[in-house]
Amino acid sequence: MGKSVENCVTNIFNQDIIVERTDHGSECTEISVRYPNMSRGRLCFILLLLTLVGVVMSNLYIYTSKDIIILISSLAAFYLSVFIYYHVFQVYKESLMVIASTGLQYTTTYRTGRQQCVFIPLQTIQDVVINEGITMHSVIYYLMALIKDPEYANKPKSIFPIFMKTSPRISSLKEIYRGVQEMMWDSYKYPKDKLL
């Protein structure tokens, strides 16, 4: 493992995230954004809240019906759906491995440890940019790779958004952007200790 630099910041939703840059030699850098591990206090609070919801559901159900099998199955379905949402669909970490003269590898890691990897070869990348998305009430900045169209040299064929689930703020995105540009095309001449 190479040199690693870690910053604790908040994302656009004011949730704590950890932005980490790990250099794997002069030709490879990995930038990851992850949520901190859940504390025991928060886990106990969530379990207490789920138990309270279960007790309220059971009391409401007992007063309206006397069939205990339906009550138990509805509580089991509720707890199972909460478990599946939290452990299967919630993203824990997103990482971008920048390999000079080769390309980008983007990995999404879920709470269960399941990973999805996408590799984008360098010859298909037109550029990596910070784009802004406008919603009803805010402007959201995100990092994206512009994928070249083989027929038209100056026109991007598609876009590939990066770090959409962890949503770092613009200040963190700028540092990540500089690191990607430095590694891929050497466009910026920033000292590595100033990046993240």
C-alpha positions, 0 to 999 in steps of 0.5 A, a space after each residue: 500500500 502506498 502513501 494515504 491521505 484522509 480528510 473528514 468532511 461533510 457531503 451536500 446533505 450534511 452527512 459525514 464522509 471521508 475522502 481518502 487519496 492513496 498513491 500506489 506509485 507514480 502511475 496510479 492513484 486511488 481516490 475514495 469517498 466513504 461513509 464512516 462506520 456506524 457507531 454502536 450508539 446510532 445502531 442501538 438507536 435504529 434498533 430501538 426505533 424499529 422495535 418501537 415501530 414494531 410495538 406500535 404496529 402490533 398494538 394497532 393490529 391486536 385491537 383491529 384483528 385477533 389473527 396473530 399469524 398475520 401480525 407476525 408475518 407483517 412484522 417480519 416483512 417490515 423488518 426484512 424490508 428495512 434490512 434489505 434496504 440498508 444492507 443491499 441497496 445503501 452505498 458505503 464507498 465509491 472509489 476512483 482509481 486513476 491509472 496514468 496512460 491506461 484509464 479510470 476504474 470506478 468501484 461502488 461498494 455496498 454495505 454488504 461488501 458487494 462491489 460494482 466495477 466499471 473500467 473506462 479506457 483512456 482512449 475513450 475519455 475526452 475529459 473529466 469535468 465538474 458539472 452542475 445539476 440544477 434541482 428545484 431548490 439547489 445546484 448540485 456539483 458532480 464529477 463526470 467523465 466525458 466519453 468520446 464519440 468515435 465518429 465526431 472527435 470534438 463531441 462527447 458520446 456519453 457521460 459517466 457520473 462519478 461519486 453520485 451516491 456519496 455526493 461530496 461538496 464542491 471543495 472536495 470535488 475540486 481537489 479530486 478533479 485536480 488529482 485526476 487531471 494531474 494523473 491522467 493528463 498532467 494538466 495541473 502542476 500541484 504538489 501531491 501533499 496539497 491534494 486532499 
